[in-house]
Amino acid sequence: MKALVDLFSTDYGLFSIAGIIFMIGMAIWFIRFFLRKVNEAPRSEG
């Protein structure tokens, strides 16, 4: 229980939450980006 209190009430805990949320958001963005590029029709060169 002390770990959860530290996680939500200290500066290093809040920065850890922010970092975790940022990385999860970045992973979601990259997955959507790459899946969209894979399913995109190929461009004609020229």
PDB file of N, CA, C, O and CB in Angstrom:
ATOM      1  N   MET A   1       0.816  -1.190   0.000  1.00  0.00           N
ATOM      2  CA  MET A   1       0.000   0.000   0.000  1.00  0.00           C
ATOM      3  C   MET A   1       0.867   1.264   0.000  1.00  0.00           C
ATOM      4  O   MET A   1       0.501   2.279  -0.593  1.00  0.00           O
ATOM      5  CB  MET A   1      -0.932  -0.008   1.202  1.00  0.00           C
ATOM      6  N   LYS A   2       2.015   1.188   0.671  1.00  0.00           N
ATOM      7  CA  LYS A   2       2.922   2.335   0.702  1.00  0.00           C
ATOM      8  C   LYS A   2       3.425   2.681  -0.693  1.00  0.00           C
ATOM      9  O   LYS A   2       3.645   3.849  -1.013  1.00  0.00           O
ATOM     10  CB  LYS A   2       4.103   2.054   1.629  1.00  0.00           C
ATOM     11  N   ALA A   3       3.606   1.649  -1.524  1.00  0.00           N
ATOM     12  CA  ALA A   3       4.086   1.892  -2.884  1.00  0.00           C
ATOM     13  C   ALA A   3       3.067   2.706  -3.681  1.00  0.00           C
ATOM     14  O   ALA A   3       3.451   3.609  -4.425  1.00  0.00           O
ATOM     15  CB  ALA A   3       4.378   0.561  -3.596  1.00  0.00           C
ATOM     16  N   LEU A   4       1.785   2.403  -3.541  1.00  0.00           N
ATOM     17  CA  LEU A   4       0.754   3.166  -4.249  1.00  0.00           C
ATOM     18  C   LEU A   4       0.675   4.598  -3.734  1.00  0.00           C
ATOM     19  O   LEU A   4       0.481   5.527  -4.518  1.00  0.00           O
ATOM     20  CB  LEU A   4      -0.610   2.483  -4.105  1.00  0.00           C
ATOM     21  N   VAL A   5       0.822   4.783  -2.440  1.00  0.00           N
ATOM     22  CA  VAL A   5       0.816   6.136  -1.877  1.00  0.00           C
ATOM     23  C   VAL A   5       2.003   6.921  -2.422  1.00  0.00           C
ATOM     24  O   VAL A   5       1.856   8.081  -2.808  1.00  0.00           O
ATOM     25  CB  VAL A   5       0.857   6.092  -0.323  1.00  0.00           C
ATOM     26  N   ASP A   6       3.166   6.302  -2.454  1.00  0.00           N
ATOM     27  CA  ASP A   6       4.345   6.973  -3.013  1.00  0.00           C
ATOM     28  C   ASP A   6       4.172   7.269  -4.501  1.00  0.00           C
ATOM     29  O   ASP A   6       4.601   8.317  -4.984  1.00  0.00           O
ATOM     30  CB  ASP A   6       5.594   6.115  -2.797  1.00  0.00           C
ATOM     31  N   LEU A   7       3.546   6.348  -5.220  1.00  0.00           N
ATOM     32  CA  LEU A   7       3.372   6.523  -6.660  1.00  0.00           C
ATOM     33  C   LEU A   7       2.521   7.748  -6.975  1.00  0.00           C
ATOM     34  O   LEU A   7       2.823   8.484  -7.914  1.00  0.00           O
ATOM     35  CB  LEU A   7       2.737   5.278  -7.271  1.00  0.00           C
ATOM     36  N   PHE A   8       1.477   7.971  -6.211  1.00  0.00           N
ATOM     37  CA  PHE A   8       0.548   9.063  -6.520  1.00  0.00           C
ATOM     38  C   PHE A   8       0.791  10.345  -5.724  1.00  0.00           C
ATOM     39  O   PHE A   8       0.131  11.353  -5.976  1.00  0.00           O
ATOM     40  CB  PHE A   8      -0.848   8.602  -6.279  1.00  0.00           C
ATOM     41  N   SER A   9       1.718  10.327  -4.774  1.00  0.00           N
ATOM     42  CA  SER A   9       1.878  11.521  -3.940  1.00  0.00           C
ATOM     43  C   SER A   9       3.276  12.129  -3.970  1.00  0.00           C
ATOM     44  O   SER A   9       3.492  13.188  -3.381  1.00  0.00           O
ATOM     45  CB  SER A   9       1.531  11.187  -2.534  1.00  0.00           C
ATOM     46  N   THR A  10       4.218  11.494  -4.634  1.00  0.00           N
ATOM     47  CA  THR A  10       5.567  12.053  -4.695  1.00  0.00           C
ATOM     48  C   THR A  10       5.877  12.514  -6.113  1.00  0.00           C
ATOM     49  O   THR A  10       5.243  12.090  -7.079  1.00  0.00           O
ATOM     50  CB  THR A  10       6.611  11.019  -4.224  1.00  0.00           C
ATOM     51  N   ASP A  11       6.869  13.392  -6.208  1.00  0.00           N
ATOM     52  CA  ASP A  11       7.226  13.898  -7.532  1.00  0.00           C
ATOM     53  C   ASP A  11       7.792  12.798  -8.417  1.00  0.00           C
ATOM     54  O   ASP A  11       7.470  12.751  -9.604  1.00  0.00           O
ATOM     55  CB  ASP A  11       8.232  15.034  -7.410  1.00  0.00           C
ATOM     56  N   TYR A  12       8.617  11.919  -7.885  1.00  0.00           N
ATOM     57  CA  TYR A  12       9.171  10.843  -8.709  1.00  0.00           C
ATOM     58  C   TYR A  12       8.097   9.826  -9.082  1.00  0.00           C
ATOM     59  O   TYR A  12       8.186   9.212 -10.146  1.00  0.00           O
ATOM     60  CB  TYR A  12      10.321  10.145  -7.974  1.00  0.00           C
ATOM     61  N   GLY A  13       7.107   9.636  -8.254  1.00  0.00           N
ATOM     62  CA  GLY A  13       5.997   8.746  -8.605  1.00  0.00           C
ATOM     63  C   GLY A  13       5.161   9.313  -9.733  1.00  0.00           C
ATOM     64  O   GLY A  13       4.782   8.595 -10.659  1.00  0.00           O
ATOM     65  N   LEU A  14       4.875  10.602  -9.656  1.00  0.00           N
ATOM     66  CA  LEU A  14       4.071  11.237 -10.699  1.00  0.00           C
ATOM     67  C   LEU A  14       4.825  11.285 -12.024  1.00  0.00           C
ATOM     68  O   LEU A  14       4.225  11.114 -13.085  1.00  0.00           O
ATOM     69  CB  LEU A  14       3.669  12.650 -10.274  1.00  0.00           C
ATOM     70  N   PHE A  15       6.140  11.517 -11.969  1.00  0.00           N
ATOM     71  CA  PHE A  15       6.935  11.481 -13.202  1.00  0.00           C
ATOM     72  C   PHE A  15       6.963  10.065 -13.783  1.00  0.00           C
ATOM     73  O   PHE A  15       6.967   9.902 -15.003  1.00  0.00           O
ATOM     74  CB  PHE A  15       8.376  11.977 -12.933  1.00  0.00           C
ATOM     75  N   SER A  16       6.982   9.055 -12.935  1.00  0.00           N
ATOM     76  CA  SER A  16       6.934   7.675 -13.420  1.00  0.00           C
ATOM     77  C   SER A  16       5.615   7.401 -14.123  1.00  0.00           C
ATOM     78  O   SER A  16       5.601   6.791 -15.192  1.00  0.00           O
ATOM     79  CB  SER A  16       7.133   6.685 -12.263  1.00  0.00           C
ATOM     80  N   ILE A  17       4.510   7.840 -13.542  1.00  0.00           N
ATOM     81  CA  ILE A  17       3.202   7.662 -14.182  1.00  0.00           C
ATOM     82  C   ILE A  17       3.176   8.390 -15.518  1.00  0.00           C
ATOM     83  O   ILE A  17       2.705   7.842 -16.515  1.00  0.00           O
ATOM     84  CB  ILE A  17       2.063   8.177 -13.266  1.00  0.00           C
ATOM     85  N   ALA A  18       3.679   9.622 -15.544  1.00  0.00           N
ATOM     86  CA  ALA A  18       3.698  10.392 -16.785  1.00  0.00           C
ATOM     87  C   ALA A  18       4.537   9.681 -17.854  1.00  0.00           C
ATOM     88  O   ALA A  18       4.134   9.628 -19.016  1.00  0.00           O
ATOM     89  CB  ALA A  18       4.250  11.809 -16.526  1.00  0.00           C
ATOM     90  N   GLY A  19       5.682   9.143 -17.478  1.00  0.00           N
ATOM     91  CA  GLY A  19       6.523   8.423 -18.427  1.00  0.00           C
ATOM     92  C   GLY A  19       5.859   7.171 -18.955  1.00  0.00           C
ATOM     93  O   GLY A  19       5.944   6.877 -20.147  1.00  0.00           O
ATOM     94  N   ILE A  20       5.197   6.427 -18.079  1.00  0.00           N
ATOM     95  CA  ILE A  20       4.504   5.211 -18.497  1.00  0.00           C
ATOM     96  C   ILE A  20       3.364   5.552 -19.446  1.00  0.00           C
ATOM     97  O   ILE A  20       3.201   4.897 -20.476  1.00  0.00           O
ATOM     98  CB  ILE A  20       3.972   4.443 -17.276  1.00  0.00           C
ATOM     99  N   ILE A  21       2.575   6.568 -19.113  1.00  0.00           N
ATOM    100  CA  ILE A  21       1.456   6.974 -19.977  1.00  0.00           C
ATOM    101  C   ILE A  21       1.977   7.458 -21.324  1.00  0.00           C
ATOM    102  O   ILE A  21       1.394   7.150 -22.363  1.00  0.00           O
ATOM    103  CB  ILE A  21       0.613   8.083 -19.299  1.00  0.00           C
ATOM    104  N   PHE A  22       3.081   8.221 -21.311  1.00  0.00           N
ATOM    105  CA  PHE A  22       3.659   8.703 -22.564  1.00  0.00           C
ATOM    106  C   PHE A  22       4.102   7.544 -23.443  1.00  0.00           C
ATOM    107  O   PHE A  22       3.826   7.540 -24.643  1.00  0.00           O
ATOM    108  CB  PHE A  22       4.842   9.630 -22.285  1.00  0.00           C
ATOM    109  N   MET A  23       4.783   6.560 -22.866  1.00  0.00           N
ATOM    110  CA  MET A  23       5.262   5.429 -23.659  1.00  0.00           C
ATOM    111  C   MET A  23       4.124   4.584 -24.201  1.00  0.00           C
ATOM    112  O   MET A  23       4.200   4.108 -25.334  1.00  0.00           O
ATOM    113  CB  MET A  23       6.182   4.566 -22.830  1.00  0.00           C
ATOM    114  N   ILE A  24       3.078   4.386 -23.425  1.00  0.00           N
ATOM    115  CA  ILE A  24       1.920   3.637 -23.914  1.00  0.00           C
ATOM    116  C   ILE A  24       1.259   4.396 -25.059  1.00  0.00           C
ATOM    117  O   ILE A  24       0.889   3.798 -26.069  1.00  0.00           O
ATOM    118  CB  ILE A  24       0.904   3.387 -22.773  1.00  0.00           C
ATOM    119  N   GLY A  25       1.110   5.709 -24.904  1.00  0.00           N
ATOM    120  CA  GLY A  25       0.527   6.520 -25.975  1.00  0.00           C
ATOM    121  C   GLY A  25       1.375   6.495 -27.232  1.00  0.00           C
ATOM    122  O   GLY A  25       0.845   6.413 -28.340  1.00  0.00           O
ATOM    123  N   MET A  26       2.685   6.565 -27.069  1.00  0.00           N
ATOM    124  CA  MET A  26       3.593   6.524 -28.210  1.00  0.00           C
ATOM    125  C   MET A  26       3.503   5.158 -28.903  1.00  0.00           C
ATOM    126  O   MET A  26       3.520   5.093 -30.132  1.00  0.00           O
ATOM    127  CB  MET A  26       5.049   6.812 -27.758  1.00  0.00           C
ATOM    128  N   ALA A  27       3.408   4.078 -28.138  1.00  0.00           N
ATOM    129  CA  ALA A  27       3.282   2.740 -28.726  1.00  0.00           C
ATOM    130  C   ALA A  27       1.990   2.627 -29.527  1.00  0.00           C
ATOM    131  O   ALA A  27       1.989   2.074 -30.627  1.00  0.00           O
ATOM    132  CB  ALA A  27       3.322   1.657 -27.627  1.00  0.00           C
ATOM    133  N   ILE A  28       0.889   3.148 -28.985  1.00  0.00           N
ATOM    134  CA  ILE A  28      -0.387   3.116 -29.700  1.00  0.00           C
ATOM    135  C   ILE A  28      -0.281   3.916 -30.991  1.00  0.00           C
ATOM    136  O   ILE A  28      -0.770   3.482 -32.034  1.00  0.00           O
ATOM    137  CB  ILE A  28      -1.526   3.669 -28.815  1.00  0.00           C
ATOM    138  N   TRP A  29       0.355   5.083 -30.925  1.00  0.00           N
ATOM    139  CA  TRP A  29       0.485   5.910 -32.127  1.00  0.00           C
ATOM    140  C   TRP A  29       1.305   5.195 -33.194  1.00  0.00           C
ATOM    141  O   TRP A  29       0.917   5.188 -34.362  1.00  0.00           O
ATOM    142  CB  TRP A  29       1.130   7.260 -31.783  1.00  0.00           C
ATOM    143  N   PHE A  30       2.442   4.587 -32.812  1.00  0.00           N
ATOM    144  CA  PHE A  30       3.292   3.887 -33.773  1.00  0.00           C
ATOM    145  C   PHE A  30       2.568   2.693 -34.385  1.00  0.00           C
ATOM    146  O   PHE A  30       2.685   2.458 -35.588  1.00  0.00           O
ATOM    147  CB  PHE A  30       4.584   3.426 -33.100  1.00  0.00           C
ATOM    148  N   ILE A  31       1.828   1.940 -33.591  1.00  0.00           N
ATOM    149  CA  ILE A  31       1.092   0.790 -34.116  1.00  0.00           C
ATOM    150  C   ILE A  31       0.075   1.251 -35.153  1.00  0.00           C
ATOM    151  O   ILE A  31      -0.016   0.672 -36.235  1.00  0.00           O
ATOM    152  CB  ILE A  31       0.387   0.021 -32.975  1.00  0.00           C
ATOM    153  N   ARG A  32      -0.694   2.295 -34.828  1.00  0.00           N
ATOM    154  CA  ARG A  32      -1.682   2.806 -35.781  1.00  0.00           C
ATOM    155  C   ARG A  32      -1.008   3.352 -37.038  1.00  0.00           C
ATOM    156  O   ARG A  32      -1.500   3.140 -38.146  1.00  0.00           O
ATOM    157  CB  ARG A  32      -2.536   3.900 -35.127  1.00  0.00           C
ATOM    158  N   PHE A  33       0.114   4.053 -36.871  1.00  0.00           N
ATOM    159  CA  PHE A  33       0.837   4.633 -38.007  1.00  0.00           C
ATOM    160  C   PHE A  33       1.337   3.551 -38.952  1.00  0.00           C
ATOM    161  O   PHE A  33       1.126   3.629 -40.162  1.00  0.00           O
ATOM    162  CB  PHE A  33       2.014   5.481 -37.517  1.00  0.00           C
ATOM    163  N   PHE A  34       2.002   2.538 -38.396  1.00  0.00           N
ATOM    164  CA  PHE A  34       2.568   1.490 -39.239  1.00  0.00           C
ATOM    165  C   PHE A  34       1.487   0.628 -39.876  1.00  0.00           C
ATOM    166  O   PHE A  34       1.635   0.226 -41.030  1.00  0.00           O
ATOM    167  CB  PHE A  34       3.510   0.619 -38.428  1.00  0.00           C
ATOM    168  N   LEU A  35       0.409   0.333 -39.165  1.00  0.00           N
ATOM    169  CA  LEU A  35      -0.671  -0.436 -39.766  1.00  0.00           C
ATOM    170  C   LEU A  35      -1.330   0.335 -40.905  1.00  0.00           C
ATOM    171  O   LEU A  35      -1.717  -0.255 -41.914  1.00  0.00           O
ATOM    172  CB  LEU A  35      -1.709  -0.804 -38.711  1.00  0.00           C
ATOM    173  N   ARG A  36      -1.456   1.649 -40.747  1.00  0.00           N
ATOM    174  CA  ARG A  36      -2.027   2.470 -41.818  1.00  0.00           C
ATOM    175  C   ARG A  36      -1.095   2.464 -43.033  1.00  0.00           C
ATOM    176  O   ARG A  36      -1.566   2.382 -44.167  1.00  0.00           O
ATOM    177  CB  ARG A  36      -2.269   3.924 -41.325  1.00  0.00           C
ATOM    178  N   LYS A  37       0.209   2.550 -42.811  1.00  0.00           N
ATOM    179  CA  LYS A  37       1.163   2.541 -43.920  1.00  0.00           C
ATOM    180  C   LYS A  37       1.206   1.180 -44.621  1.00  0.00           C
ATOM    181  O   LYS A  37       1.346   1.125 -45.842  1.00  0.00           O
ATOM    182  CB  LYS A  37       2.557   2.910 -43.417  1.00  0.00           C
ATOM    183  N   VAL A  38       1.090   0.096 -43.876  1.00  0.00           N
ATOM    184  CA  VAL A  38       1.113  -1.237 -44.467  1.00  0.00           C
ATOM    185  C   VAL A  38      -0.120  -1.440 -45.343  1.00  0.00           C
ATOM    186  O   VAL A  38      -0.022  -2.052 -46.406  1.00  0.00           O
ATOM    187  CB  VAL A  38       1.184  -2.321 -43.368  1.00  0.00           C
ATOM    188  N   ASN A  39      -1.267  -0.944 -44.920  1.00  0.00           N
ATOM    189  CA  ASN A  39      -2.503  -1.159 -45.668  1.00  0.00           C
ATOM    190  C   ASN A  39      -2.716  -0.136 -46.776  1.00  0.00           C
ATOM    191  O   ASN A  39      -3.681  -0.238 -47.534  1.00  0.00           O
ATOM    192  CB  ASN A  39      -3.673  -1.130 -44.732  1.00  0.00           C
ATOM    193  N   GLU A  40      -1.840   0.835 -46.877  1.00  0.00           N
ATOM    194  CA  GLU A  40      -1.964   1.876 -47.898  1.00  0.00           C
ATOM    195  C   GLU A  40      -1.626   1.303 -49.269  1.00  0.00           C
ATOM    196  O   GLU A  40      -0.752   0.446 -49.399  1.00  0.00           O
ATOM    197  CB  GLU A  40      -1.044   3.079 -47.573  1.00  0.00           C
ATOM    198  N   ALA A  41      -2.329   1.788 -50.290  1.00  0.00           N
ATOM    199  CA  ALA A  41      -2.047   1.338 -51.660  1.00  0.00           C
ATOM    200  C   ALA A  41      -0.676   1.858 -52.087  1.00  0.00           C
ATOM    201  O   ALA A  41      -0.312   2.983 -51.746  1.00  0.00           O
ATOM    202  CB  ALA A  41      -3.155   1.825 -52.653  1.00  0.00           C
ATOM    203  N   PRO A  42       0.078   1.063 -52.820  1.00  0.00           N
ATOM    204  CA  PRO A  42       1.411   1.515 -53.253  1.00  0.00           C
ATOM    205  C   PRO A  42       1.306   2.680 -54.241  1.00  0.00           C
ATOM    206  O   PRO A  42       0.398   2.727 -55.071  1.00  0.00           O
ATOM    207  CB  PRO A  42       2.191   0.349 -53.897  1.00  0.00           C
ATOM    208  N   ARG A  43       2.234   3.600 -54.137  1.00  0.00           N
ATOM    209  CA  ARG A  43       2.276   4.737 -55.038  1.00  0.00           C
ATOM    210  C   ARG A  43       2.903   4.332 -56.361  1.00  0.00           C
ATOM    211  O   ARG A  43       3.758   3.448 -56.413  1.00  0.00           O
ATOM    212  CB  ARG A  43       3.051   5.899 -54.408  1.00  0.00           C
ATOM    213  N   SER A  44       2.471   4.984 -57.425  1.00  0.00           N
ATOM    214  CA  SER A  44       3.110   4.733 -58.730  1.00  0.00           C
ATOM    215  C   SER A  44       4.327   5.643 -58.843  1.00  0.00           C
ATOM    216  O   SER A  44       4.228   6.852 -58.633  1.00  0.00           O
ATOM    217  CB  SER A  44       2.108   4.982 -59.927  1.00  0.00           C
ATOM    218  N   GLU A  45       5.454   5.068 -59.169  1.00  0.00           N
ATOM    219  CA  GLU A  45       6.706   5.830 -59.301  1.00  0.00           C
ATOM    220  C   GLU A  45       6.773   6.425 -60.700  1.00  0.00           C
ATOM    221  O   GLU A  45       6.826   5.703 -61.696  1.00  0.00           O
ATOM    222  CB  GLU A  45       7.957   4.925 -59.025  1.00  0.00           C
ATOM    223  N   GLY A  46       6.768   7.749 -60.759  1.00  0.00           N
ATOM    224  CA  GLY A  46       6.945   8.363 -62.046  1.00  0.00           C
ATOM    225  C   GLY A  46       5.799   9.176 -62.387  1.00  0.00           C
ATOM    226  O   GLY A  46       5.770   9.783 -63.457  1.00  0.00           O
TER     227      GLY A  46
END
